Amino acid sequence: MRPRQLFFTLATLCPVALLVLAALVGGLWIAAALIYLSLFTAALDMLIAQGAEPNAPASEFPAADRLLIALGVAHFVLLGLAVRALSGGAPVGPAGWLGLFLAFVLYFGQVSNSAAHELIHRTARLPFRLGKWIYISLLFGHHTSAHRLVHHRWVGCAEDPNTPALGESFYAFVPRAWIGSFVAGYEMERGRLAGRARWQKWLRNPYWLYVAGGLAACAAAFAIGGLAGLAAFLPLAFFSQMQLLQSDYVQHYGLQRATDAEGQPLPVSASDSWNSPHWASGLLMLHAQVPA
């Protein structure tokens, strides 16, 4: 394994092990997982020189589909463990419960979202579907369509719901981006199916799967922990979504793509995103903070 891929593997799989131990054993493992996902990574960012330039090809996530698939599978294991532990299945008190919740939310929001982002950009069927189901399990399935078909095409333009306007607060941005991307993604999927038979328009449109899959995820949480399981799962999904939307907000705040003489937007470049090339958090997040 190449050194760069080894660093990615260690940086992303270490918190998986810590979270499993935190969910099953509790105690100091909760603190270890939370510290690794927050203070330790932030400290490394300050102590170690920043990584490659944001627009350098070497700074992108190294081609390692096996690691991505491992992270995708680990996501579902961790999500089940999180619901179980937070609904009474772990020997923790109130402080331990809060620490466990924060650790899992940080992982799902930063690592699972980043892995899903990489997977939905893969052309192979298995990785793509795995990434899609990660988003579905976090009740954010429509991001699979909206990100690829809307955001990548219109980022920095008024047509992109996930580009915040200059002066727009995060709290105003969230509902506009969530609803806007849901609708825009649906319209794009429906447009791709124009001219097909009605049953094909329904069956081939992934939005029914996004909704049905989200309901199935809620049912699975209820099956694991009853009402307490569902009550734990919903905020886990909500705060995981907020981190993804916060990433869009920070990366694209106030930016507007340049246009050509005919008013058409120019190709996306590094200047259309505020980027953070920090070493440790970059490894943990699969360099999702560096635009593809």
N, C-alpha and C positions, 0 to 999 in steps of 0.2 A: 504494500500500500504506500502511495506517495506521501511525503510528509504533510502536504497541505490537506489531503484527504484524511489523513490520520488526525490532524488538528480538528477538522470538522467533526469527525466521528466522536472524538473524546469530548468536545465541547457540547455536542447535542445529546449524546447518550448518557453522559454522567448525570444530568438532572433526571433522566428517566429512572435510573436506579435509585436515586435519592427519594424521588416521589413515591416509588413503590414501597420502599422501606418506611417512609413517613406515613403512608396510608395503612400499612399493615401493622407497624410497630408503634408509631407515634413518638413521643418523647423528643429527644435531641435530633432525631432524623428530620422532624418538621423544621426545626431551626436551621439545620444544615441545608435542606432543600431551598428554603426561603432565602437564606444568605447567599447561596450559590447563584440563584436566579436574580438577585438584586445587588447587594453590596459587593460581593466578590467580583462579579462581572464588571460593575462600575469602577471598582478599584483597579482592575487590570487595564481597563480602557485608559485610566489616567497614568498608570505606571509604564505601560508598553507603548512604544511609538505607534502612531496611526498606520493603518495598512496602506495598500496600493491606492493610487488615485482612483476616484469614483468611476471615471470613464475608461479605465484600463481593463482590457479583456481578462487579464489574470485575476482581477478582483471579483469576478463573478463566481458563483457557486460551482466548484469543480464537478464535472459530469460523474455522478455517483448515484445512479438510480437505485442501487441496492440499499444504500443508506436512506434515501428518501422513502423507499417502500418500508424499510424497517421503522422509520419514524412514523409513517402513516399507520402501520399496524399498532405501534406502541401507543399512538393517540387514543385508539378505541379501548385498549386495555386500561390506560390511565383514566380515561373518562369514566369507565365503569367503576374503577377503584375509588375515584373521587366521589362519585355519587354514593357509593356504599359507605365510605368513611364519613362523609359529611352528614349522612342520614342516620348516624348512630352506630355504624359498624366499626369505628375506631375508638380505642381507649383514650380519648382526649377531653380536656375540660374546655371552657369557653375560649381561653387564650390559645390553646392548641388548635381548636376548631378554626379560629380566625386565621392563624398562621397557615394551617393546611389549605384553607380556602384561597388565601392570597398566593400561596406557592403554586397551586394548580391553575389559578387564573392567569398568573404570569406565564406559565408554560404554555397553556392553550392559546393565549393571546399573542405570544411572541414566537414560539417554536412551531406549534401546530399550524398556526396561520401561515407562517413562512414556508413550511413544508408543503402545505396545500397549494400555496401560490406556485411553487416550483412544479408540483405534480400536474396542475391543470394546464400548464404550458407544455407538457410532454405530449407528443403525438401518439405514442403507444397507448392502447386502450386501457390496460391495467393501471398504469400510473395515473392517467387522467381520471379514471373512475374513482380511484382511491382518494385523490385530492378533492374531487367533487363530494364524496361522502364525508370527508372531514368537515367541509363547510356545512353540509346538510346536518351533521350531528351537532353542530353549534348553532343550528337554526338560521344559517346564513347561506343556504344553498344557492340562492339567486346570484350571489357574488361570482359563481363559476361562469355565468353568462355575462353579467354586467361588466366584470373586470376585463374579460377578453374582447368582448364585442363593442363595448362602449368606452370604457376608461382608456384602453390602449389606443383607441382611434381618436378620441376627442380630448384627451388630457390637456389641460391648459386652455380649453375652449369653453364657451358658455354651454355647449351641448353636454358637457361632462358633469354629472351631479356630484362627483367625488373630487372636484377641484374647488376649494373654498375661495370665495371672493375676498379681496382686500378689505379688511375691517369686519369680516364676518366672524362672529364668535364660534367656538367649538360647539356650544350648546345649540346654536341656531343651525350650524352645519349638519349635526347628526341626523335630525329627522328629515331634513331636505335630502341629504345624501342617501339615507336608507330607503326612503320611499321613492326618491327619484331613480336610484339605480335599480330598484325592483321593477319599476314601470319601464324604464328604458331598456333593461335587459329583456323583459318580456316582449316589448315591441320589436327588438332586433331578432329574437328567436321566431316570432310570428312572421316577420318579413322574410326570413330565410325559408319559410315553409309556404310562401305564397304560391298559388297555383296547384297545390296538392289537394287531394281529397280531404273532406272534413275530418274523417276518422284519423287520417295521417297527421293532420294539423294538431289534433289532440294528443295522439299517441307519441308523436315524435317531439313534441314540445316538452323540454325537460322541466318546465315549471310545475307540472302536476307532481313530478317526482320530488322536487324541492319541498313542496307543501306536505305531501304524504310522508316523505322521509322525515321531515321535522316532527310530524305528529307521532311517527313510529319511535323517534328518539325520546319524546316525552313519555310515551307508553313504556319504553324500556326503563327509563328512570323510575317510573312509578312501580314497575315490576321489581326493581332492585331494592328500593327503599320506601315504597308506599308514598304517601303525601309528603313525607319528609324528604324522600329522594327527589321528587318532582320539585319541591321547594328549594333544594340545593342545586339541581340541574339548571333551572331557569336563570338564576343570577350568574352561574358559571358561564352559560352561553352569552348572556347579555354583556358581561364585562369583557369577555373574549372578543365579541364584536366591537366593543368600544375601542379596544386597543388597535384593531385593524383600521377603524375609521379615524382614530387619532393619528395613525401612521400616514394615512392619506392627507389628513389636515396639515400635519407638519411638513410633509414632503412637498406639497403643492400649494401651500398657502400664498395667495396673492399673485401667483405666477400666471402669465398669459402668453400663449404661444405666438410667436411671430407669424406673419402671413406674407404671402407673395403678392405680386402686383394685382392679381385677380381676387385677392381676399381669401385664398385658400390657405389653411394652416400649413406651415413648413413641417418637415419630419421632426419627430420628437428627438431631443438632444439632452445632454446632461444639464443644460441651463433651464430645463423645464421641471427640475426637481431639486429641492434642498436635500443634500445628501450628507450622510455621516459615515466616514470610512474607518471608524474605530475598530480595533483589532478584535477584542474579546467579544463584544456584543455582536460584531459582524459575523463571527463564527457561529455564535449561538443562534442567530436569526437567519443563518444561511445567506447572508448578505442581501436580505430583502430591502435593506435601507439604501442599496445601490441599484439604480434603475437598470432594467434589462435592455 
